[in-house]
Amino acid sequence: MPPFRWDLQDRARVAFQLSFLGRMIFSCLVDADFKDTEAYYALTEGRHVDRAWPTLQSILPELSEAFERHLRELPKADTSVNRLRTEILEHVRSLAAHKPGLFTLTVPTGGGKTLTSLGFALDHAKAHGLRRIIYSIPFTSIIDQTAAIFRSVLGEEVVLEHHSAIDEEKLASSDLREGKDKLKLATEDWAAPVVVTTNVQLFESLFAARPSRCRKLHNIARSVIVLDEAQTLPRPLLVPVVWALRELVENYGCTIILCTATQPALDERRFPGKHPAGLPLAGRELAPDPARLARELRRVRLTHAGTMSDSGLLEALAREKQGLVIVNSRRHALSLFRQAEKAGLDGLVHLTTRQYAAHRREILERVRQRLKEGSPCRLIATSLVEAGVDLDFPKVWRAEAGLDQIAQAAGRCNREGRRPIEDSIVTIFGAPDNPPPPEIKGLSGDMARIAHKHEDLLSPEAIEDFFDEVYWRFGKEGLDKEKIIDDFRMGRGDGGVETNFAYRTVAEKFRMIESGMVPVIVLGDGMARKAVEELKYENIPSGALARRLQPYVVQVPPKARLRLIACGHVKFVEPRTRGDQFPVLMTESLYQRQVGLVWEDADYLGLEQWMV
């Protein structure tokens, strides 16, 4: 570890550094206390607590060989896209010996960022003796897919997948105390050599106050952290997020890779004076000439259609055998799909977070098969389809949004570069009857203000200008909306230097997901039904059951779930020690295979049941 670097020129910065150090020391103490407690109960009950995760360094030779074997087994189609993917991978891996710190990996969608970043992480950890690889993903909708890729490459026994659609913090503590669940223990302390997690888990833990969430923090030190889709870092919390990232790099031996096609312009060189985020991140670029890659991997043509009614949009979709429409809300997507059904469009598919994750995976496999066969395939989706979902449509329509989202949508069009650019059209349209939420409307305005400056809106220069516009519109106040930095203060008192670190207040305010959605478990297949049945047995760990049920969870608005409960459609499965963490959908007709959970029908079906 390098010597601790205090920023003595900035009192706010020193206060933040000291508060961060305090939380890291707390993590060490909490983890030691938990482990002593686990050992005590195991000893008194004659049990053995299995915590046998190997260290990353001890298995790196095997992991590196597994990675090389995976590369050798990949399809060898000689296309321009595959040649560029190979060039990017080899160039990035050649830089792995560089000094640990902050890096950027700016590669257009479809350029192979996932495997490239994993290859760099393995090589870099080997070169510098780093302790683990943490791959952080913004959306739970794609974490299963990424974790599955890593397991297929590296093996089942070294990858910990940590995210939770069900709040495991509120589950009974007996699982942990009794040492029933090795994976539960691992999600508490992140002792695994490779961790695949979400931004919510990573960053909310870095600002947490609960012992169970803080115990993992000391294990983050000396890690390679890959932030996938880095442009999604939450803007209202960007200042504390950036300060935490810089602290991990400068004082805790971490290497951080901001991995994206649309780099979020946190580099201080973009801003004369001071970056609006208050503390810019200057990263070293790993990709070979991002501007050239953007030109050579350019596969689509953007067009602006102005406003389009739903009927006009469906007419355009009907003229294409295969096409993708992406809109800004679940409500608009459902309405559009219903209208398309009435119009009799062939090959119609709906994709939304109304559907549980396991069902969405089935849908995507079906879509890929239709695209491959050349069958009719018209997909109406929300933005969940934009990040990390490998689809290749000839035409895409995208409701107005920020340029970063437009670029992500463009990555679903002509992804493999097999079609002429002039025929691969991404149409941006306004939806007057379904206006976007205020945040997306603001980002759309930011894009409009820079559009005239760039012939190619998908170029790195255009993306950087877009983020410049976004940050200046938000300003420092908007980028630290909850005033997190102000909650860590230092000053002189009668006894010398005094500190006022509001750890609990910060933990309550630092929430990356503000929607407050709540889970409903859908009995989608036999596996889900078996897991719900097992909730009744006390000898099966709650954490294990929660993880088994995650693929069957739909997140709904709190008021909607209350209405579902009031009408008898959702009931909590409440064995003696489980609390109210498992709300199960009892009225199966509310979940429709084509569109997912339609909670808006709760009152009607509740009345229908009462009349029967």
Long-range contacts (C-beta under 8 A, 24 or more apart in sequence): 1-221, 1-222, 1-252, 1-253, 2-250, 2-251, 2-253, 4-251, 5-250, 5-251, 11-490, 12-485, 12-488, 13-243, 13-279, 14-490, 15-488, 15-489, 15-490, 15-499, 15-501, 16-243, 16-247, 16-485, 16-488, 17-247, 17-251, 18-488, 18-490, 18-499, 18-501, 19-488, 19-499, 19-501, 19-503, 20-244, 20-247, 20-251, 21-251, 22-501, 22-503, 23-206, 23-214, 23-217, 23-503, 24-217, 24-218, 24-221, 24-252, 26-211, 26-214, 27-214, 27-215, 27-216, 27-217, 27-218, 28-218, 30-211, 30-214, 30-215, 31-189, 31-215, 31-216, 31-218, 31-219, 33-211, 34-176, 34-188, 34-189, 34-211, 34-215, 37-177, 38-176, 38-177, 38-179, 38-185, 41-177, 41-178, 41-179, 42-179, 45-178, 47-179, 49-179, 49-185, 50-182, 51-182, 51-185, 51-186, 51-191, 53-158, 53-160, 53-186, 53-191, 53-192, 53-193, 54-158, 54-193, 55-131, 55-193, 56-125, 56-130, 56-131, 56-132, 56-133, 56-193, 56-194, 57-125, 57-126, 57-129, 57-131, 59-158, 59-193, 60-122, 60-125, 60-126, 62-155, 63-122, 63-154, 63-155, 63-158, 63-193, 64-122, 64-123, 64-126, 66-153, 66-154, 66-155, 67-118, 67-119, 67-122, 67-153, 67-154, 70-115, 70-152, 70-153, 71-115, 79-416, 79-417, 79-418, 80-296, 80-417, 81-110, 81-297, 81-416, 81-417, 84-111, 84-293, 84-296, 84-297, 85-111, 85-112, 85-116, 87-288, 88-112, 88-116, 88-287, 88-288, 88-293, 89-115, 89-116, 89-119, 91-286, 91-287, 91-288, 92-116, 92-117, 92-119, 92-120, 92-286, 92-287, 92-288, 93-119, 93-120, 93-123, 95-120, 95-286, 96-120, 96-123, 96-124, 96-126, 96-127, 97-123, 97-124, 97-127, 98-124, 98-284, 100-124, 100-128, 100-130, 100-249, 100-253, 100-254, 100-255, 101-249, 101-255, 101-256, 101-283, 101-284, 102-245, 102-246, 102-249, 102-255, 102-256, 102-258, 102-281, 102-282, 102-283, 102-284, 103-255, 103-256, 103-257, 103-258, 103-283, 103-284, 103-285, 103-286, 104-230, 104-257, 104-258, 104-259, 104-263, 104-267, 104-283, 104-284, 104-285, 104-286, 104-287, 105-257, 105-258, 105-259, 105-260, 105-285, 105-286, 105-287, 106-260, 106-261, 106-263, 106-285, 106-287, 106-290, 106-293, 106-460, 107-259, 107-261, 107-287, 107-290, 107-293, 107-297, 108-261, 108-293, 108-294, 108-297, 108-298, 108-411, 108-458, 109-261, 109-407, 109-408, 109-410, 109-411, 109-415, 110-297, 110-299, 110-411, 110-415, 110-416, 110-417, 111-261, 111-293, 111-297, 113-228, 113-259, 113-260, 113-261, 114-146, 114-149, 114-228, 114-388, 115-153, 117-226, 117-228, 117-257, 117-259, 118-150, 118-153, 118-226, 120-257, 120-286, 121-224, 121-226, 121-257, 124-224, 124-255, 125-224, 128-255, 129-222, 130-222, 130-223, 130-224, 130-253, 130-255, 131-219, 131-221, 131-222, 131-223, 132-190, 132-192, 132-193, 132-194, 132-195, 132-219, 132-223, 132-224, 133-193, 133-194, 133-195, 133-223, 133-224, 133-226, 134-190, 134-195, 134-197, 134-202, 134-220, 134-223, 134-224, 134-225, 134-226, 135-194, 135-195, 135-196, 135-197, 135-226, 135-228, 136-197, 136-198, 136-199, 136-201, 136-202, 136-225, 136-226, 136-227, 136-228, 137-196, 137-197, 137-198, 137-199, 137-228, 137-229, 137-388, 138-198, 138-199, 138-228, 138-229, 138-232, 138-387, 139-198, 139-229, 139-232, 139-384, 139-387, 139-388, 140-165, 140-198, 140-357, 141-353, 141-357, 141-360, 141-384, 142-387, 142-388, 142-389, 143-196, 143-197, 143-198, 144-357, 144-361, 144-551, 145-361, 145-388, 145-389, 146-196, 146-228, 146-388, 147-196, 150-194, 150-196, 154-194, 158-192, 158-193, 158-194, 159-192, 159-194, 159-195, 159-196, 160-186, 160-187, 160-190, 160-192, 160-194, 160-195, 160-196, 161-196, 161-197, 162-186, 162-187, 162-190, 162-195, 162-196, 162-197, 162-198, 162-201, 163-197, 163-198, 163-200, 163-201, 163-550, 164-201, 164-546, 164-547, 164-550, 165-519, 165-550, 165-553, 165-555, 166-519, 166-521, 166-546, 166-549, 166-550, 166-553, 166-581, 166-582, 167-581, 168-542, 168-543, 168-546, 169-210, 169-212, 169-213, 170-579, 170-581, 171-542, 171-543, 171-546, 171-578, 171-579, 171-581, 172-542, 172-577, 172-578, 172-579, 174-577, 175-541, 175-542, 175-543, 175-544, 176-212, 176-543, 180-539, 180-541, 180-544, 181-541, 181-543, 181-544, 183-543, 183-544, 183-547, 184-541, 184-543, 184-544, 187-543, 188-212, 188-215, 188-216, 189-215, 189-216, 189-219, 190-216, 190-219, 190-220, 191-219, 199-227, 199-232, 199-233, 199-234, 199-512, 200-512, 200-513, 203-237, 203-241, 203-244, 203-510, 203-512, 204-510, 204-511, 204-512, 206-244, 207-240, 207-244, 207-484, 207-506, 207-507, 207-510, 208-507, 209-503, 209-504, 209-506, 209-507, 210-507, 220-248, 220-252, 220-254, 221-248, 221-252, 221-253, 221-254, 222-252, 222-253, 222-254, 223-254, 223-255, 224-254, 224-255, 224-257, 225-254, 225-255, 225-256, 225-257, 226-256, 226-257, 226-259, 227-256, 227-257, 227-258, 227-259, 228-259, 228-260, 228-388, 229-259, 229-260, 229-387, 229-388, 230-258, 230-259, 230-260, 230-263, 230-264, 231-260, 231-262, 231-263, 231-264, 231-404, 231-467, 232-387, 232-404, 233-264, 234-512, 235-470, 235-474, 235-478, 235-479, 236-474, 236-478, 236-479, 236-480, 236-481, 236-482, 237-479, 237-480, 237-481, 237-482, 237-484, 237-510, 237-512, 238-277, 238-474, 238-479, 238-480, 239-277, 239-278, 239-279, 239-476, 239-479, 239-480, 239-484, 239-485, 240-480, 240-484, 240-485, 240-510, 242-266, 242-277, 242-278, 242-279, 242-280, 242-281, 243-278, 243-279, 243-485, 245-281, 246-279, 246-281, 256-283, 257-286, 258-283, 261-407, 261-408, 261-411, 262-403, 262-404, 262-407, 262-408, 262-463, 263-290, 263-460, 263-463, 263-464, 263-467, 264-404, 264-467, 265-463, 265-464, 265-467, 265-468, 265-471, 270-464, 270-468, 271-468, 275-471, 276-471, 276-472, 276-474, 276-475, 276-476, 276-479, 277-471, 277-476, 277-479, 278-476, 278-479, 278-480, 278-485, 290-460, 291-459, 291-460, 291-461, 294-456, 294-458, 294-459, 294-460, 295-456, 295-459, 297-417, 298-421, 298-456, 298-458, 299-410, 299-413, 299-414, 299-415, 299-417, 299-419, 299-421, 299-424, 300-396, 300-410, 300-413, 300-414, 300-421, 300-424, 300-425, 300-426, 300-458, 301-421, 301-422, 301-424, 301-425, 301-426, 302-406, 302-410, 302-425, 302-426, 302-428, 302-457, 302-458, 303-425, 303-426, 303-427, 303-428, 304-427, 304-428, 304-429, 305-397, 305-427, 305-428, 305-429, 306-429, 306-430, 307-429, 307-430, 307-431, 307-432, 308-397, 308-429, 308-430, 308-431, 309-432, 309-433, 310-335, 310-336, 310-339, 310-431, 310-433, 310-434, 311-339, 313-397, 313-429, 313-431, 314-339, 314-340, 314-343, 314-345, 316-397, 316-427, 317-345, 317-378, 317-397, 318-343, 318-345, 318-378, 320-378, 320-394, 320-395, 321-347, 321-374, 321-376, 321-377, 322-347, 322-370, 322-371, 322-374, 322-376, 322-377, 322-378, 322-393, 322-394, 322-395, 323-377, 323-378, 323-379, 323-393, 323-394, 323-395, 323-396, 323-397, 324-379, 324-381, 324-385, 324-391, 324-393, 324-395, 324-396, 324-397, 324-412, 324-413, 325-378, 325-379, 325-380, 325-381, 325-396, 325-397, 326-381, 326-382, 326-383, 326-385, 326-386, 326-396, 326-397, 326-398, 326-399, 326-409, 326-412, 327-380, 327-381, 327-382, 327-399, 327-431, 327-434, 328-382, 328-383, 328-399, 328-401, 328-431, 328-434, 328-436, 328-437, 328-440, 329-382, 329-434, 329-436, 329-437, 330-354, 330-382, 331-434, 332-399, 332-431, 332-434, 333-380, 333-381, 333-382, 334-595, 334-598, 335-434, 336-380, 337-380, 337-594, 337-595, 340-378, 340-380, 345-378, 346-376, 346-378, 347-375, 347-376, 347-377, 347-378, 348-378, 348-380, 349-377, 349-378, 349-379, 349-380, 350-379, 350-380, 350-381, 350-594, 350-595, 350-596, 351-379, 351-380, 351-381, 351-382, 351-384, 351-385, 352-381, 352-382, 352-384, 352-595, 352-596, 353-382, 353-384, 353-554, 353-555, 353-596, 354-554, 354-595, 354-596, 354-597, 354-598, 355-554, 355-595, 355-596, 355-597, 356-522, 356-524, 356-551, 356-552, 356-553, 356-554, 356-596, 357-550, 357-551, 357-552, 357-553, 358-524, 358-525, 358-551, 358-552, 359-524, 359-593, 359-596, 360-384, 361-551, 364-389, 364-391, 367-391, 383-408, 385-412, 386-411, 386-412, 390-415, 391-415, 392-416, 392-418, 394-419, 394-423, 394-424, 395-424, 395-425, 395-426, 395-427, 396-425, 396-426, 396-427, 397-426, 397-427, 397-429, 398-426, 398-427, 398-428, 398-429, 399-428, 399-429, 399-430, 399-431, 399-434, 399-436, 400-428, 400-429, 400-430, 400-431, 400-436, 400-440, 400-444, 401-436, 401-440, 401-443, 401-444, 401-447, 402-440, 402-443, 402-444, 402-446, 402-447, 402-466, 402-470, 403-443, 403-446, 403-447, 403-450, 403-457, 403-462, 403-463, 403-466, 404-443, 404-463, 404-466, 404-467, 405-440, 405-443, 406-447, 406-457, 407-458, 407-463, 410-458, 442-473, 443-470, 446-470, 446-473, 482-509, 482-510, 484-509, 484-510, 515-557, 516-557, 516-558, 517-555, 517-556, 517-557, 517-558, 518-555, 518-556, 518-557, 518-558, 518-561, 518-583, 519-553, 519-554, 519-555, 519-556, 519-583, 520-553, 520-554, 520-555, 520-556, 520-561, 520-564, 520-570, 520-583, 520-584, 520-585, 520-597, 520-599, 521-549, 521-552, 521-553, 521-582, 521-583, 521-584, 521-585, 522-552, 522-553, 522-554, 522-585, 522-591, 522-597, 523-552, 523-584, 523-585, 523-588, 524-552, 524-591, 528-552, 532-573, 532-582, 532-584, 535-573, 535-575, 535-578, 535-582, 536-573, 536-575, 537-575, 538-575, 538-576, 538-577, 542-577, 542-578, 542-581, 545-582, 546-581, 549-582, 554-591, 554-596, 554-597, 556-597, 556-599, 557-599, 560-599, 560-600, 560-602, 561-599, 563-599, 563-602, 563-603, 564-590, 564-599, 564-602, 566-606, 567-602, 567-603, 567-605, 567-606, 567-609, 568-606, 568-609, 569-602, 569-605, 569-606
